[in-house]
Amino acid sequence: METVKLAQIVMKWFPDMLPFFNEKELDSMIILRDGMSLLKPNDAMEIIQFSICELQDTNLLH
């Protein structure tokens, strides 16, 4: 098991997307059951999408 920041996942698999994330999103902690070494691109994208949705759920629209 390994805990990493979302920024580490984005930088490893999708570095071109980095400018589209805010600091709160990039600093969110992700627990990887099998660690970064076994993470595949499709799994990384799924984690990124889920993380963004989770953070957006806590924001209220006015």
C-alpha positions as a Markdown table, in Angstrom:
| # | Residue | x | y | z |
|---|---|---|---|---|
| 1 | Met | 0.0 | 0.0 | 0.0 |
| 2 | Glu | 1.3 | 3.5 | -0.9 |
| 3 | Thr | -0.1 | 7.0 | -0.3 |
| 4 | Val | 0.7 | 9.6 | -2.9 |
| 5 | Lys | -0.6 | 13.0 | -3.9 |
| 6 | Leu | -2.7 | 13.3 | -6.9 |
| 7 | Ala | 0.0 | 15.5 | -8.4 |
| 8 | Gln | 2.4 | 12.5 | -8.5 |
| 9 | Ile | -0.1 | 10.5 | -10.5 |
| 10 | Val | -0.8 | 13.3 | -12.9 |
| 11 | Met | 2.9 | 14.1 | -13.4 |
| 12 | Lys | 3.8 | 10.4 | -14.1 |
| 13 | Trp | 1.0 | 9.6 | -16.6 |
| 14 | Phe | -0.5 | 12.9 | -17.8 |
| 15 | Pro | 1.9 | 15.8 | -17.3 |
| 16 | Asp | 0.3 | 17.9 | -20.0 |
| 17 | Met | -2.8 | 18.0 | -17.8 |
| 18 | Leu | -1.0 | 19.6 | -14.9 |
| 19 | Pro | -2.0 | 23.2 | -15.6 |
| 20 | Phe | -5.7 | 22.3 | -15.5 |
| 21 | Phe | -5.7 | 21.3 | -11.8 |
| 22 | Asn | -5.8 | 23.6 | -8.9 |
| 23 | Glu | -3.6 | 23.3 | -5.8 |
| 24 | Lys | -6.3 | 21.6 | -3.7 |
| 25 | Glu | -6.8 | 18.9 | -6.3 |
| 26 | Leu | -3.1 | 18.3 | -6.7 |
| 27 | Asp | -2.5 | 18.1 | -3.0 |
| 28 | Ser | -5.3 | 15.5 | -2.4 |
| 29 | Met | -4.0 | 12.2 | -1.0 |
| 30 | Ile | -4.6 | 9.0 | -2.8 |
| 31 | Ile | -4.1 | 5.5 | -1.3 |
| 32 | Leu | -2.9 | 3.0 | -3.9 |
| 33 | Arg | -3.4 | -0.6 | -2.9 |
| 34 | Asp | -0.5 | -1.9 | -5.1 |
| 35 | Gly | 1.6 | 1.3 | -5.3 |
| 36 | Met | 2.7 | 3.5 | -8.1 |
| 37 | Ser | 4.9 | 0.8 | -9.7 |
| 38 | Leu | 1.8 | -1.2 | -10.7 |
| 39 | Leu | -0.5 | 1.7 | -11.6 |
| 40 | Lys | -1.6 | 1.6 | -15.3 |
| 41 | Pro | -2.6 | 4.6 | -17.4 |
| 42 | Asn | -6.3 | 3.6 | -17.5 |
| 43 | Asp | -6.3 | 3.2 | -13.7 |
| 44 | Ala | -4.6 | 6.5 | -13.2 |
| 45 | Met | -7.2 | 8.3 | -15.4 |
| 46 | Glu | -10.0 | 6.7 | -13.4 |
| 47 | Ile | -8.4 | 7.9 | -10.1 |
| 48 | Ile | -8.0 | 11.4 | -11.5 |
| 49 | Gln | -11.6 | 11.6 | -12.7 |
| 50 | Phe | -12.9 | 10.3 | -9.4 |
| 51 | Ser | -10.8 | 12.6 | -7.3 |
| 52 | Ile | -12.0 | 15.7 | -9.2 |
| 53 | Cys | -15.6 | 14.6 | -8.8 |
| 54 | Glu | -15.1 | 14.1 | -5.1 |
| 55 | Leu | -13.6 | 17.5 | -4.7 |
| 56 | Gln | -16.3 | 19.2 | -6.7 |
| 57 | Asp | -19.0 | 17.6 | -4.6 |
| 58 | Thr | -17.8 | 19.5 | -1.6 |
| 59 | Asn | -18.1 | 22.9 | -3.4 |
| 60 | Leu | -21.4 | 24.8 | -3.4 |
| 61 | Leu | -22.6 | 26.7 | -6.4 |
| 62 | His | -24.1 | 30.2 | -5.8 |
